[in-house]
């Protein structure tokens, strides 16, 4: 039941839902603009992604480049990007998790 035994104020509920949606959109926008870095090989390869997972930069230390072993370099690049994406997912969970819970649980399309 509702406090006071009355019906909920639908206008107030709609306003609260609209504010939560606006907060979620703002958090998603902030996340899309936040750079997150990951690395591999003790920092030989560094990847920067946005909080939403878009790859923005890739830095490869010349020491990681061996023309006879490009497979290891490729593995380091993949590992650095995975590390950055894991950090981006953690950031998304921190920023969007509380908002999604406020909307009654996880939202479709969000990774939690």
C-alpha positions in Angstrom: 0.0 0.0 0.0 0.9 3.6 -0.2 1.8 5.9 2.8 -1.3 7.6 4.1 -3.5 5.0 2.5 -4.0 7.1 -0.6 -3.1 6.7 -4.2 0.3 7.7 -5.5 0.5 11.1 -7.1 0.9 10.1 -10.8 2.4 13.5 -11.7 5.0 13.2 -9.0 5.9 9.6 -10.2 6.2 10.8 -13.8 8.4 13.7 -12.8 10.6 11.3 -10.8 10.9 8.9 -13.7 11.7 11.7 -16.1 14.4 13.0 -13.8 15.9 9.5 -13.4 15.9 9.2 -17.2 17.6 12.6 -17.6 20.2 11.6 -15.0 20.8 8.3 -16.9 21.3 10.1 -20.2 23.7 12.6 -18.6 25.7 9.8 -17.0 25.8 7.9 -20.3 27.1 11.1 -22.1 29.7 11.6 -19.4 30.8 8.0 -19.8 31.1 8.3 -23.6 33.5 11.2 -23.1 35.6 9.8 -20.3 38.9 8.3 -21.4 40.0 5.0 -19.8 43.4 3.4 -20.3 44.5 -0.2 -20.3 47.9 -1.7 -20.8 49.8 -4.9 -21.5 53.4 -6.2 -21.5 54.3 -4.0 -18.5 53.2 -0.9 -20.3 54.7 -1.7 -23.7 51.3 -1.4 -25.3 48.7 1.1 -24.0 45.1 1.4 -25.3 42.8 4.3 -24.5 39.0 3.8 -24.9 36.1 5.9 -23.9 33.9 4.8 -21.0 31.5 3.4 -23.6 34.3 1.2 -25.1 35.3 3.1 -28.2 39.0 2.8 -29.0 40.5 6.3 -29.2 44.3 5.7 -29.0 46.9 3.0 -29.1 50.5 3.5 -28.1 53.1 0.9 -28.9 56.6 1.2 -27.4 59.2 0.5 -30.0 60.7 -2.2 -27.8 57.6 -4.2 -28.4 58.1 -4.3 -32.1 60.0 -7.3 -33.4 59.6 -7.9 -37.1 60.2 -11.6 -36.5 57.4 -11.9 -33.9 54.4 -9.8 -34.9 52.1 -12.4 -33.2 53.3 -11.3 -29.8 52.7 -7.7 -30.6 49.2 -8.5 -31.8 48.6 -10.4 -28.6 49.8 -7.4 -26.6 47.5 -5.0 -28.5 44.5 -7.3 -27.9 45.4 -7.6 -24.2 45.7 -3.8 -23.8 42.4 -3.2 -25.5 40.7 -5.9 -23.4 42.2 -4.3 -20.2 40.9 -0.9 -21.2 37.5 -2.2 -22.0 37.3 -4.0 -18.7 38.2 -0.7 -17.0 35.5 1.0 -19.1 32.9 -1.6 -18.0 33.8 -1.1 -14.4 33.4 2.6 -14.8 30.0 2.1 -16.5 28.9 -0.1 -13.6 29.9 2.6 -11.1 28.2 5.4 -13.0 25.2 3.7 -14.4 24.5 0.9 -11.9 22.9 3.1 -9.2 20.7 4.8 -11.8 19.6 1.5 -13.4 18.8 0.1 -10.0 16.7 3.2 -9.3 14.7 2.4 -12.5 13.8 -1.0 -11.1 16.9 -3.1 -12.0 19.1 -3.5 -15.0 18.1 -1.8 -18.2 18.1 -3.7 -21.5 21.3 -3.2 -23.4 23.4 -2.3 -20.4 26.1 -4.8 -19.3 24.8 -5.3 -15.7 
